[in-house]
Amino acid sequence: MNKTHYRLKKRLYRLKSIRRRRGFGIHSPFVFHLVTKVIGGKLHDVVIEEMKDIRKQTIEYLKREEKVDGVGIDIGRKLKQEIKRLKKEVSVDKLIFRLMNFIQPKSPIFVGDEIGISVGYMAKVDERVPLHWLRTDIELTAYQRFVLDKLNAENIIREENICIDTFSEIDFLVLSDSTSKQILQQFTANIEQALSENSFVMIKNIHRNEALRELWLEWKEMEIFTYSLDLFQIGILIRRKGMRRHNYVLKYRF
């Protein structure tokens, strides 16, 4: 999707979502609380400041690595993408952190070939809880180690030989736009068995990445999901037993 089309789509989305700003038009008490107190709320935590410093150090590190002789065109392009991501996704990572603090999941999973900052926010919510990081791009491993060393979080479990049907009772799932199509297909085929009866799914860049846009449109119509929250830059799907289904488009400035 080109930039002009994306910006026009974002403007139309904001017009569509304005009536639900600050929770107006939301009849579910659970979703109202989630939108007004968690998604639209603030959370002052020492982790936020810690991750801010690690993000800054990581950007400086990647800029240096990008200029190293012999890096290669492919790796150089990936490092540029990660620098751009680190600058743009500060609010996304804070939102992931706030939602995890609210939910307190026991089986969280992050999926995608990122540098590891989003993973860091998730791991720092509760370092007693194992966090599985599913990834396929081994070329980024050396650069991810820099972030992992800074995080010093022993609860991160990196998975490379991925078979989705080995996972069950996932209660907090984050899908990056760097997730391979093969893994997305595996999740689609096994999503009902993989998720717990009360679970959250967060999908990045549902209106910019075509594969995730298609997945978002398909998943939000699945009977297993009770609520879908379209925040434009990120989509949230909630599986909550015994509740009526609703789809919401929400005004949220990242």
C-alpha positions in Angstrom: 0.0 0.0 0.0 1.5 3.4 -1.0 1.8 6.3 1.5 -1.0 8.4 -0.1 -3.5 5.5 0.0 -2.5 4.6 3.6 -2.9 8.2 4.9 -6.3 8.6 3.2 -7.4 5.3 4.7 -6.2 6.5 8.1 -8.2 9.8 7.8 -11.4 7.9 6.9 -10.8 5.5 9.8 -10.6 8.4 12.2 -13.9 9.9 10.9 -15.6 6.5 11.3 -14.2 5.9 14.8 -14.8 9.4 16.3 -18.1 8.6 17.9 -16.5 5.9 20.1 -13.8 8.3 21.4 -13.5 7.9 25.2 -15.8 4.9 25.2 -19.0 6.5 23.8 -21.2 3.9 22.1 -19.6 0.9 23.9 -22.3 -1.0 25.8 -20.1 -3.8 27.2 -18.8 -2.8 30.7 -15.8 -5.0 30.2 -14.8 -3.3 26.9 -15.7 0.1 28.3 -13.3 -0.4 31.2 -10.6 -1.8 28.8 -10.9 1.2 26.4 -11.1 4.0 29.0 -8.8 2.7 31.8 -6.3 0.5 30.0 -6.0 1.3 26.3 -6.6 5.0 26.9 -5.0 5.1 30.3 -1.5 5.9 31.6 0.8 3.5 33.4 3.8 4.9 35.2 6.2 2.1 35.8 10.0 1.8 36.1 9.9 -0.6 33.2 8.8 2.1 30.9 11.8 4.2 31.7 14.1 1.2 31.5 12.8 0.2 28.1 13.1 3.8 26.9 16.8 3.7 27.6 17.2 0.2 26.0 15.3 1.4 22.9 17.7 4.5 22.5 20.8 2.3 23.0 19.5 -0.2 20.4 18.8 2.5 17.8 22.4 3.8 18.2 23.8 0.3 18.1 21.9 -0.6 14.9 22.9 2.7 13.2 26.6 1.7 13.9 26.1 -1.8 12.7 24.4 -0.6 9.5 27.6 1.2 8.5 29.9 -1.7 9.2 31.8 -2.8 6.1 30.6 -6.1 4.7 27.2 -6.0 6.3 25.5 -6.9 3.1 22.5 -5.3 1.3 19.9 -7.7 2.8 21.0 -7.3 6.4 21.4 -3.5 5.9 17.8 -3.3 4.7 16.6 -5.3 7.7 18.5 -3.0 10.1 17.0 0.1 8.5 13.5 -1.4 8.9 14.2 -2.2 12.6 15.5 1.4 13.2 12.3 2.7 11.6 10.2 0.3 13.7 11.9 1.3 17.0 11.2 5.0 16.3 7.5 4.5 15.3 6.3 1.8 17.7 6.9 3.4 21.1 3.2 3.8 21.8 2.4 0.3 20.4 4.9 -1.3 22.9 3.5 0.7 25.8 0.0 -0.4 24.9 1.2 -4.0 24.8 2.7 -3.5 28.2 -0.5 -1.9 29.7 -2.7 -4.7 28.4 -0.4 -7.4 29.7 -0.4 -5.7 33.1 -4.1 -5.7 33.1 -4.6 -9.3 31.9 -1.6 -10.9 33.8 -1.3 -13.8 31.3 0.3 -17.1 32.2 1.1 -18.2 28.6 2.1 -15.2 26.5 3.7 -15.6 23.1 5.3 -13.1 20.7 5.6 -14.0 17.0 7.8 -12.2 14.5 11.3 -11.4 13.3 11.9 -8.2 15.1 14.9 -6.9 17.0 13.3 -7.7 20.4 12.1 -4.5 22.0 8.4 -5.5 22.0 9.5 -8.8 23.4 11.3 -6.9 26.2 8.1 -5.0 27.2 6.2 -8.3 27.4 9.0 -10.1 29.3 9.3 -7.4 31.9 5.6 -7.5 32.9 6.3 -10.6 35.1 9.7 -12.2 34.8 8.4 -15.3 36.6 6.2 -16.1 33.6 7.9 -17.8 30.6 7.5 -15.8 27.3 7.9 -17.8 24.1 9.3 -15.8 21.1 8.6 -17.5 17.8 10.9 -16.4 15.0 12.3 -17.7 11.7 15.0 -15.1 10.6 18.3 -16.4 11.9 20.2 -13.6 10.3 19.0 -11.2 12.9 20.1 -13.4 15.8 23.4 -11.6 16.5 21.6 -8.2 16.7 18.8 -9.6 18.8 21.5 -10.8 21.3 22.4 -7.1 21.9 18.8 -6.4 23.1 18.6 -9.6 25.1 21.8 -8.8 27.0 20.4 -5.4 27.8 17.1 -6.8 29.0 18.7 -9.4 31.2 15.4 -11.2 31.3 15.7 -15.0 31.9 12.1 -15.8 31.1 12.4 -15.3 27.3 12.4 -18.6 25.4 13.4 -18.3 21.7 11.8 -20.8 19.4 13.1 -21.5 15.9 11.7 -24.9 14.9 8.1 -23.8 15.1 5.1 -26.1 15.1 2.0 -24.2 16.2 0.0 -27.3 17.1 2.4 -28.0 20.0 1.1 -24.8 21.8 -2.2 -24.7 23.8 -3.7 -22.4 26.4 -2.1 -19.3 24.9 -3.7 -16.4 26.7 -1.8 -13.4 25.2 -0.6 -13.5 21.6 1.2 -10.7 19.7 1.6 -11.1 15.9 4.2 -8.8 14.3 4.0 -7.7 10.7 7.3 -9.5 10.3 5.7 -12.8 10.9 6.1 -15.2 7.9 3.0 -16.2 5.9 3.7 -19.9 6.7 3.4 -19.2 10.5 0.2 -17.1 9.9 -1.3 -20.0 8.0 -0.4 -22.4 10.9 -2.1 -20.2 13.4 -5.2 -19.8 11.3 -5.5 -23.6 11.0 -4.9 -24.2 14.7 -6.1 -21.0 16.4 -9.1 -22.4 18.3 -7.0 -25.2 19.8 -4.0 -22.9 20.5 -5.9 -20.2 22.5 -7.3 -20.5 26.0 -11.0 -19.8 26.5 -10.1 -16.3 27.8 -7.4 -14.8 25.7 -6.2 -11.7 23.9 -4.6 -11.4 20.4 -2.8 -8.3 19.2 -2.0 -7.9 15.6 0.4 -5.1 14.4 -0.2 -3.0 11.3 -3.5 -4.5 10.2 -4.1 -1.8 7.6 -0.6 -1.5 6.2 0.5 -5.1 5.9 -1.7 -7.0 3.3 -1.1 -10.5 4.8 -2.1 -9.3 8.3 -5.1 -7.3 6.9 -6.4 -10.5 5.3 -5.8 -12.4 8.5 -7.5 -9.7 10.6 -10.6 -9.7 8.4 -10.8 -13.5 8.6 -10.1 -13.9 12.3 -12.5 -11.2 13.5 -15.4 -13.0 11.9 -14.5 -16.3 13.7 -17.1 -17.4 16.2 -14.4 -18.0 18.9 -13.7 -14.3 19.2 -16.1 -12.3 21.3 -14.7 -8.8 20.6 -12.6 -7.1 18.0 -11.1 -3.7 18.5 -9.7 -1.9 15.4 -7.3 0.8 16.6 -6.0 1.1 13.0 -2.3 0.7 13.8 -3.1 -2.4 15.8 -6.0 -4.8 16.0 -7.1 -6.6 19.2 -9.2 -9.8 19.3 -10.6 -11.0 22.6 -11.9 -14.5 23.3 -14.1 -14.3 26.4 -16.4 -17.0 27.3 -20.1 -16.3 27.7 -20.2 -12.8 26.2 -22.0 -11.4 23.1 -20.0 -10.7 20.0 -19.2 -7.1 19.0 -16.8 -5.4 16.5 -15.6 -1.9 17.4 -13.6 0.7 15.5 -11.9 3.0 18.1 -10.3 6.3 17.8 -6.8 6.0 19.2 -3.7 8.2 18.5 -0.5 6.3 18.5 
